[in-house]
Amino acid sequence: MATIKAELKNIIMELLMSSEIAVFKPFPFEPGQKITISDGPRKGDWLVVDCDERKVILRCPVSHMEFSWNRFCYHVETKRQEWPARD
């Protein structure tokens, strides 16, 4: 009986300690890369101009404006599509 209680206690502790989590990994940008950000304030097509461990410089392919931002993107998928996209 004591071993059953101990096993049940272990199972309950494992259930309480384990959770479904989302894992994020910073995207390894490379200069010259064409990217599309699908959501948020930076949504759209961008060209990676330069990057280091802290910053990424992106250029809009339409306006040619460049922006330097702290690294923020996480890779979701790689696919073939028209770039820049027509609205």
C-alpha positions as CSV (number, residue, x, y, z in Angstrom):
1,M,0.0,0.0,0.0
2,A,2.9,2.4,0.8
3,T,4.4,1.8,-2.6
4,I,1.1,2.6,-4.4
5,K,0.9,5.9,-2.4
6,A,4.4,6.8,-3.3
7,E,3.8,6.0,-7.0
8,L,0.7,8.1,-7.0
9,K,2.5,10.9,-5.3
10,N,5.2,10.8,-7.9
11,I,2.7,10.8,-10.8
12,I,0.8,13.8,-9.2
13,M,4.1,15.7,-8.8
14,E,5.0,15.1,-12.4
15,L,1.7,16.3,-13.6
16,L,1.9,19.4,-11.5
17,M,5.4,20.2,-12.6
18,S,5.0,19.6,-16.3
19,S,3.2,22.0,-18.6
20,E,2.7,22.6,-22.3
21,I,5.1,25.4,-23.2
22,A,5.9,27.4,-26.4
23,V,9.6,27.5,-27.2
24,F,11.0,30.5,-29.1
25,K,14.4,30.7,-30.8
26,P,15.9,33.9,-32.3
27,F,16.1,33.8,-36.1
28,P,19.6,33.7,-37.5
29,F,19.3,36.7,-40.0
30,E,21.8,36.9,-42.9
31,P,22.5,40.0,-44.9
32,G,20.7,39.9,-48.3
33,Q,17.9,37.7,-47.0
34,K,14.3,38.5,-48.1
35,I,11.8,38.1,-45.3
36,T,8.1,38.6,-44.7
37,I,6.8,39.5,-41.3
38,S,3.3,38.2,-41.1
39,D,1.9,40.2,-38.2
40,G,2.4,43.2,-35.9
41,P,3.7,46.7,-36.4
42,R,6.6,45.6,-38.6
43,K,4.3,43.5,-40.9
44,G,5.4,43.3,-44.5
45,D,8.3,42.5,-46.8
46,W,11.8,43.4,-45.8
47,L,15.4,42.9,-47.0
48,V,18.0,42.2,-44.3
49,V,20.8,44.8,-44.8
50,D,22.9,44.0,-41.8
51,C,22.8,42.3,-38.4
52,D,24.7,41.5,-35.3
53,E,23.9,39.7,-32.1
54,R,21.8,42.6,-30.8
55,K,20.5,44.6,-33.8
56,V,19.1,43.9,-37.3
57,I,18.8,46.5,-40.1
58,L,15.9,46.0,-42.5
59,R,15.1,47.8,-45.7
60,C,11.6,48.2,-47.2
61,P,11.8,47.0,-50.8
62,V,9.1,49.6,-51.9
63,S,10.1,52.8,-50.0
64,H,13.8,51.8,-49.5
65,M,13.6,53.2,-46.0
66,E,15.9,51.4,-43.5
67,F,15.3,50.7,-39.9
68,S,17.6,49.4,-37.2
69,W,15.8,47.4,-34.5
70,N,16.7,45.2,-31.6
71,R,16.4,41.6,-32.8
72,F,12.8,40.4,-32.5
73,C,11.9,37.8,-35.1
74,Y,11.4,34.1,-34.6
75,H,11.2,31.7,-37.5
76,V,7.9,30.1,-38.4
77,E,8.3,28.6,-41.9
78,T,10.2,28.9,-45.1
79,K,8.2,29.0,-48.4
80,R,8.3,30.3,-51.9
81,Q,6.1,33.3,-52.6
82,E,6.0,36.6,-54.5
83,W,8.3,39.1,-52.9
84,P,7.6,41.9,-52.4
85,A,3.9,41.0,-52.3
86,R,1.4,43.0,-54.2
87,D,-1.4,44.4,-52.0
